[in-house]
Amino acid sequence: MKKKSKEISVFVDESGSFEPDAASSRFYMVCMVFHDQSKSISDSIARLDGMLANMGLEPNHCVHAGPLIRREKEYAQMSREERRRIFDRMIAFLRKTDISYRCFCVDKRLLGINQSVHDPLLQQILRFLMVNAETFNSYDALKIYYDNGQAPLTELLKEAFAAFSSKTVFVPAVEPSQYRLFQVADIACTIELAQAKLTTRDGLSESENVFFGGAKNFRKNFLKPLNRKLFT
């Protein structure tokens, strides 16, 4: 009998701009969510889908963390409590599901004049892959899911994973609405970005402060549960 292929999925989301100007986005953040395909999460996804549907959301609704926090787009008519319930369901799904994550962050204010985020970001990702080479090399395939939202990041990911392993496969035409774990990567990226802001004088934005209920509540009820899933 042919041995079943052992695969790990890597869902990637980003926040910020590759542009060296830090005025509009001080931090450039990339988040990866990892899932061993041998561990089924289909039941967990079905429960999450059911809970979101019970909140009045359309089937296969794609949860977007930024608009949820800022009360934009499809969430414009929702109260803070309604939007928080959606976010909380995503956090509960993340907490109870057998997945892990890792974020990579570049503070553009620490870069040299006109220096791109490319090199420091690539170094962080390659260092992480090499430190965890034994784990990743135990898989027959590393499947990368990214929606190609930013062409420079697409090229960087190909550069990093191609240099690391010949077993890497980039899944084409990724639509965030098709993958709950892609949406989890968006949630994780948003939380880690908020934490990065709290390490500076900038702090949380007004909308983040209201949504999360202040820095203390943010760290206790959002950052702490997320950090338990950190890929170490």
C-alpha positions in Angstrom: 0.0 0.0 0.0 1.3 3.4 -1.0 2.3 5.6 2.0 0.1 8.7 2.3 1.9 11.9 1.7 2.6 14.0 4.8 1.9 17.7 4.2 1.9 20.9 6.2 -0.1 23.9 5.0 1.3 27.5 5.6 -1.3 30.3 5.4 0.3 33.7 4.9 -1.1 37.2 5.5 0.6 40.6 5.8 0.1 44.1 7.1 1.8 47.3 6.0 3.7 48.4 2.9 7.1 47.4 1.4 7.7 51.1 0.8 10.6 52.4 3.0 8.5 55.4 4.1 7.3 54.6 7.7 4.8 57.5 7.9 1.9 55.5 6.7 2.9 52.1 8.1 5.6 52.0 10.7 5.6 48.2 10.9 5.6 45.6 8.2 4.2 42.4 9.6 4.0 38.9 8.0 2.1 36.1 9.8 2.1 32.4 9.0 -0.4 29.9 10.3 0.7 26.2 10.2 -1.5 23.2 9.9 -0.5 19.5 9.7 -2.9 18.1 7.1 -3.0 14.8 8.9 -4.9 16.4 11.7 -8.4 17.1 10.6 -10.0 20.4 11.6 -13.1 20.0 9.4 -15.4 19.6 12.4 -14.0 22.7 14.1 -14.5 24.7 10.8 -18.1 23.4 10.5 -18.9 24.6 14.1 -17.3 28.0 13.4 -19.3 28.3 10.2 -22.5 27.4 12.1 -21.8 30.0 14.8 -21.1 32.7 12.3 -24.3 31.9 10.4 -26.3 32.1 13.6 -25.0 35.7 13.9 -26.6 36.5 10.6 -23.5 36.4 8.4 -23.8 35.0 4.9 -22.5 31.4 4.2 -18.8 31.3 3.7 -18.5 34.9 5.0 -14.8 36.0 5.0 -13.9 37.5 8.3 -11.7 40.6 7.9 -10.1 41.8 11.2 -9.4 45.4 10.2 -12.9 46.3 9.0 -14.3 44.5 12.1 -12.2 46.7 14.4 -12.8 50.0 12.5 -16.5 49.3 11.8 -16.1 49.4 8.1 -17.6 47.8 4.9 -20.0 44.9 5.8 -19.6 45.6 9.5 -20.6 49.3 9.3 -24.1 48.8 10.8 -23.0 46.4 13.6 -22.5 47.4 17.2 -19.2 46.9 19.0 -20.7 44.0 20.8 -21.8 42.3 17.6 -18.4 42.8 16.0 -16.6 41.6 19.1 -18.7 38.4 19.1 -17.4 37.6 15.6 -13.8 38.3 16.6 -14.2 36.2 19.8 -15.5 33.3 17.8 -12.4 33.4 15.6 -10.2 33.5 18.7 -12.0 30.6 20.2 -11.6 28.6 16.9 -7.9 29.4 16.9 -7.5 28.4 20.6 -9.2 25.0 20.2 -7.8 24.0 16.8 -4.6 22.1 16.4 -2.6 24.8 14.5 0.3 27.1 15.3 1.5 30.5 14.0 4.6 32.7 13.7 4.8 36.4 12.9 7.8 38.3 11.5 8.0 42.1 12.0 10.2 44.9 10.7 10.1 48.3 12.2 10.8 50.6 9.3 12.0 53.4 11.6 15.0 51.3 12.5 16.0 50.8 8.8 18.5 53.0 7.0 17.4 55.7 4.6 15.5 54.1 1.6 16.4 50.6 2.9 13.7 48.0 1.9 12.1 45.7 4.4 13.1 42.8 2.0 16.5 41.9 3.4 15.6 42.0 7.2 12.3 40.2 6.6 14.0 37.5 4.4 16.6 37.0 7.1 14.0 36.5 9.8 12.0 34.0 7.8 15.1 32.0 6.7 16.4 31.9 10.3 13.1 30.6 11.5 13.0 27.9 8.8 16.5 26.8 9.5 16.0 26.6 13.2 12.9 24.4 12.6 14.4 22.5 9.6 14.0 19.1 11.3 10.3 19.6 11.8 9.7 21.0 8.3 11.9 18.4 6.6 9.8 15.6 8.1 7.0 16.6 5.7 6.7 15.5 2.1 5.3 18.8 1.0 5.1 22.4 2.3 2.0 24.0 0.8 2.0 27.8 0.8 -1.3 29.7 0.7 -1.0 33.4 -0.1 -3.4 35.5 -2.1 -0.6 37.4 -3.9 -1.9 40.6 -2.3 1.5 42.2 -2.5 3.8 41.2 -5.4 7.1 41.9 -3.4 6.0 39.6 -0.6 5.1 36.9 -3.1 8.6 37.0 -4.5 10.1 37.1 -1.1 8.2 34.0 0.0 9.2 32.1 -3.1 12.8 33.2 -2.5 12.8 32.1 1.2 11.0 28.7 0.7 12.8 27.8 -2.5 16.1 28.4 -0.8 15.0 26.3 2.2 13.3 23.3 0.5 12.6 21.8 -2.9 9.3 20.3 -1.4 7.6 23.7 -1.4 4.4 24.0 -3.4 2.7 27.4 -3.9 -1.1 27.0 -4.2 -2.4 29.1 -7.1 -5.4 31.5 -7.0 -5.9 31.6 -3.3 -9.1 33.3 -2.2 -9.3 34.2 1.5 -13.0 33.4 1.6 -12.2 29.8 0.8 -9.9 29.2 3.8 -10.8 29.8 7.5 -7.1 29.4 8.3 -6.2 32.3 6.0 -8.6 34.4 8.0 -7.0 33.2 11.2 -3.7 34.4 9.8 -5.3 37.8 9.3 -6.6 37.8 12.9 -3.1 36.8 14.2 -1.4 39.5 12.1 -3.8 42.1 13.4 -3.2 41.1 17.1 0.6 41.0 16.7 0.6 44.4 15.0 -1.4 45.9 17.8 1.1 44.5 20.3 3.9 46.0 18.3 2.2 49.3 18.5 2.0 48.9 22.3 5.8 48.6 22.5 6.1 52.1 21.2 4.8 55.5 22.1 2.2 55.2 19.3 0.1 52.7 21.2 -3.3 51.4 20.0 -5.3 53.4 17.6 -8.6 54.9 18.9 -10.7 52.2 17.1 -8.4 49.4 18.5 -8.6 50.8 22.0 -12.4 50.9 21.9 -12.8 47.5 20.3 -10.4 45.6 22.5 -11.4 47.5 25.7 -7.9 49.0 26.4 -4.4 47.6 26.5 -4.8 45.5 29.6 -7.9 43.7 28.3 -6.2 43.3 24.9 -3.2 41.5 26.3 -5.3 39.3 28.6 -8.1 38.2 26.3 -6.5 38.4 22.8 -2.7 38.4 22.9 -2.4 35.8 25.6 -4.6 33.2 23.9 -2.9 33.8 20.6 0.6 33.5 22.1 -0.3 30.0 23.3 -0.3 28.9 19.7 3.1 30.3 18.9 5.3 28.0 16.8 8.4 27.4 18.9 
